[in-house]
Amino acid sequence: MSNKINNYLKLEKEIEQISHLSNISSLVHWDSATMLRSGSAKTRQQEMATLESLIHEMSTSQKFGDLIEAALPEQDFLDDWQKANLKLIKKSYEEEVCITPEMKYEFSIASGESEFAWRKCRAENDFKTLVPYLDRVFNTCIQIATAKSEKLGKPIYDSLVDSFDPEREVSEITSVYNVLKKELPGLIAKIAEKQSSEKFIKLTKPIDESTQKAIGVKVLEKMGFDLNRGRLDKSTHPFCIGGRFDVRITTRYDENNFLSSLFAVIHETGHGLYQQNLPEKYINQPVGKPKGMAFHESQSLIMEMQACTSLEFTEFLAQLLKDEFSISGAEYSGENLYKLMTRVHPSFIRVDADEVTYPLHVILRFEIEQQIINGKIKAADLPELWNSKMKEYLGITPDSYSNGCLQDIHWPAGMIGYFPSYTNGAIISSMVMNRAKKQNIKMDTELSKGTFDSLNNYLSNNLRQYGSLKSSRELLQESTGLKQIDPIIFINYLKNKYL
């Protein structure tokens, strides 16, 4: 049989080498975000750009293209995984080959310099200094999106969204978000009215960073994360990076609010569990990778919001804090922690927002991104536009750049098109949990004991194990029973939980 798929197997070998280099690139990025000194940034940016250029060169070479063409006639002899893999390789090649080496290098340098500048600018509330860096990134993203758009026959912003959420069209996202824009303001008002009479105790005792990290490690191990194949570190913006056998997750710490860092750990652990449970046989092939960031975010949000802001889990957390860290008192009771974690109120920072107001943070960015990529606004226009949309959607105006348009790493890092995945992921997570609970009534009982076995088994059997074998629509149906993202399931979930 191997003789009949000889060209396909050669193609797999080429992809494996590219995958190895991509994994190394991820680790270099992790090091830059966690360990690198500011004085080392300039040479690191050039090194990362060189590595990305090499990966791009291999991924778009004539030899690679010829191998794809030679493998296509062998499809009748491939199994389902190999057929899906070949299809993904061909799609990726067609997208990459329309991006020139000069564009790729410029994007890597521009985004690398912008990301490093952003860290300092965010800390110092200095938007003006970041403006030229952002404009350079935006211009490069527009060039790349235009090239992809012309090649793939997609609208310019759709071509970027597809990079993060395959096969998702902006028209579909817009229709889903229109439902949320209609339903959420009234729901937020009703929840706020209900919660106004609820008594809760604010956390007042500082918890030092080392204790917070120890709490985070204990929780992520309970969640099923394998620290023998991963680690937890500190960064300016929490993230998860790496592959099945080496997953790096990060958080940031606030001594006056341990819940913020803990839930960043829980969120990133959800991502990490997806990575650690992908199909081992195809770890270096596109078919073995996650199925886009909407599904990835569904895996982090099902842990962060669906599982760990449940009353059952907070009862477990309260007992853990008391037994293993001698942290107790009325403010650390399960009931009080639950009230704190499910408090609904408009706030400035997306990553700390409650799950009811959170989609409005994303919709704001989704609408601004479209104006950026269509060339309608420049970086200097961001603060005014951002603040007006915050006032329109959440009724508040940021008191600083750092609490406004400087808060996220995505635009400085060139990740335009990513944001819709967060709310698409939140809706998918509610759909997944809705179906999972119908199939396993033990889940809530398990969470009260800090056990995630049933939830992990469901996610691995119905989503993680498939990697990118299925289309987005097929994977959605496999994991939720439905073919389309349904915002009403999400709205009903919020109503049942909060009202």
C-alpha positions, -999 to +999 in steps of 0.1 A: +000+000+000+028+024+008+040+023-028+005+036-039+008+066-015+045+072-018+041+109-027+017+115+001+041+099+027+069+122+014+046+151+019+039+140+055+077+140+061+080+175+048+052+187+070+067+170+100+099+191+095+079+223+092+059+214+123+091+209+143+103+243+133+069+258+141+070+242+176+105+257+181+091+291+170+064+288+196+089+281+223+110+311+213+078+332+215+070+318+250+106+327+261+102+362+247+070+367+267+082+352+300+120+353+303+135+377+279+152+409+291+143+442+274+179+447+262+177+414+243+145+422+224+160+437+192+181+407+183+153+383+193+129+400+170+153+395+141+159+359+151+122+352+152+116+369+119+144+347+103+128+315+117+094+325+105+108+333+070+125+298+069+092+282+078+074+302+051+100+294+025+097+256+032+059+259+032+057+276-002+086+260-021+082+246-056+092+212-042+064+214-016+038+224-042+049+197-066+046+171-038+010+182-031+001+179-068+017+144-070-002+133-039-036+143-051-040+114-075-033+090-046-064+100-026-083+068-034-057+049-014-057+072+016-078+067+048-101+094+061-074+110+083-050+111+054-076+126+030-085+153+055-048+160+061-040+164+024-070+187+020-057+209+049-022+209+035-034+220+001-056+248+017-027+261+038-003+260+008-027+280-013-030+306+014+007+308+022+020+309-014+001+342-021+021+359+007+055+370-005+087+364+016+090+402+020+054+404+035+061+375+058+094+390+071+078+425+075+049+410+094+072+392+118+094+422+124+064+446+127+044+425+151+074+415+171+085+451+177+050+462+183+044+435+209+075+444+228+066+481+227+031+473+238+042+457+271+060+489+281+033+512+268+005+493+285+024+494+318+030+532+314-004+541+299+014+554+269-007+550+237+010+577+217+043+558+216+026+527+203+007+544+174+035+541+147+041+504+157+004+497+154+000+514+121+029+493+107+012+461+119-021+472+105-006+480+071+011+447+069-021+428+080-040+447+052-014+436+026-016+399+037-054+400+040-057+415+005-034+389-010-054+361+007-087+377-003-078+378-040-064+342-039-093+326-020-122+348-034-132+359+001-139+394+015-108+409+030-118+405+067-133+370+061-098+359+050-084+368+084-113+354+104-109+321+085-073+319+097-085+316+133-119+301+128-119+279+097-150+280+074-167+307+095-180+336+075-183+372+088-220+373+078-228+343+101-209+360+130-227+392+124-261+376+125-252+358+158-239+390+173-270+409+163-290+385+185-266+391+214-268+429+209-306+427+211-308+403+241-279+411+264-286+447+275-320+438+289-306+407+305-277+426+321-302+451+336-324+423+350-294+405+366-280+437+380-314+444+396-316+409+411-280+411+424-284+446+439-301+431+470-276+402+474-250+407+502-214+396+496-180+403+511-152+417+491-118+400+494-095+423+514-065+401+525-036+402+501-024+368+489+012+367+478+023+356+443+039+323+454+008+312+473-014+322+443+008+301+420+006+271+444-032+274+444-032+276+406-010+245+403-032+225+426-063+235+406-048+228+372-037+193+384-072+186+396-085+196+362-063+169+346-034+190+332-002+169+330+026+190+345+050+163+332+041+176+297+037+213+305+043+242+329+029+273+344+047+307+342+040+345+345+035+369+316+020+403+309-009+387+291-021+352+300-017+327+271-013+290+262+012+278+236+028+245+225+018+210+214+007+177+229+039+169+247+050+204+257+022+229+267+032+263+282+005+283+300+009+316+318-010+340+341-005+373+357-009+381+394-027+407+415-020+402+452-053+419+460-074+397+437-063+361+436-095+351+417-082+370+387-050+350+384-067+318+393-093+320+366-067+330+341-049+297+350-082+278+347-089+294+313-055+286+299-056+251+314-087+245+293-067+254+263-038+232+275-061+202+281-073+205+245-036+205+233-026+175+256-055+154+243-052+158+206-046+126+185-010+115+192-006+097+158-009+130+139+008+155+163+030+169+135+003+170+108-024+196+102-051+170+108-038+165+143-040+202+152-069+220+170-099+229+148-095+266+150-097+291+179-135+291+183-133+255+193-101+262+213-119+290+232-149+267+238-125+244+256-111+271+279-145+287+285-162+255+293-137+251+321-135+287+332-172+297+330-193+265+328-175+243+353-155+265+376-179+293+383-205+267+393-216+266+430-203+230+432-168+239+422-167+270+445-176+248+474-146+226+466-124+256+461-133+270+495-125+237+512-091+235+493-082+270+504-090+262+540-074+227+541-042+233+521-035+270+524-051+280+557-072+306+539-106+308+555-133+331+569-167+343+557-152+360+526-137+327+515-168+306+519-181+287+489-212+308+488-193+341+490-168+331+464-196+320+441-213+355+445-180+372+437-173+350+406-208+355+392-211+392+399-224+409+367-215+445+361-199+464+332-162+467+335-132+479+315-110+448+312-121+420+288-102+392+304-117+400+339-153+406+326-182+384+337-196+360+311-228+381+306-211+414+297-181+397+280-196+392+245-201+430+243-164+435+248-158+411+218-185+427+196-168+461+201-135+447+189-151+428+161-166+460+147-135+480+151-113+453+134-134+455+103-128+492+101-091+487+106-087+460+080-109+479+055-086+509+059-113+532+073-094+540+105-058+544+117-042+536+151-046+572+162-084+569+158-087+539+183-091+557+217-120+578+206-138+550+187-131+525+215-144+548+242-176+556+222-184+520+217-177+511+254-202+539+263-227+526+238-225+489+247-215+489+284-224+523+296-189+531+309-159+551+296-124+539+302-104+561+326-071+553+309-056+539+277-044+508+297-080+501+307-092+509+271-076+502+237-042+493+252-054+464+272-051+435+247-020+420+231-039+409+199-036+440+177+000+448+185+008+411+178-010+412+145-038+388+155-066+407+137-096+384+132-090+364+164-115+382+187-148+367+173-135+333+183-139+342+220-177+348+219-182+320+193-163+298+217-185+309+246-216+300+227-201+267+216-191+259+252-227+265+264-239+242+236-213+215+245-221+216+282-259+215+275-254+182+256-228+168+280-250+173+311-278+155+293-255+125+289-239+125+324-258+135+355-227+129+378-208+160+365-220+185+392-214+160+420-179+154+406-171+192+404-180+195+441-152+171+448-128+188+424-131+160+399-132+166+362-132+130+349-167+130+333-163+164+317-128+155+304-140+122+290-169+139+272-146+165+257-120+140+246-145+116+231-166+142+213-142+169+204-105+167+213-097+133+198-108+145+163-082+172+159-090+188+125-104+156+110-139+170+106-151+203+091-161+230+117-198+222+111-193+184+115-173+189+147-199+212+161-226+186+154-204+158+169-199+178+201-232+196+205-257+178+183-263+210+162-248+222+129-248+259+136-238+282+164-270+290+184-269+322+205-303+314+220-288+284+238-262+307+253-288+333+263-310+306+279-279+293+298-273+328+312-309+332+322-310+299+340-278+306+358-283+342+368-320+347+370 
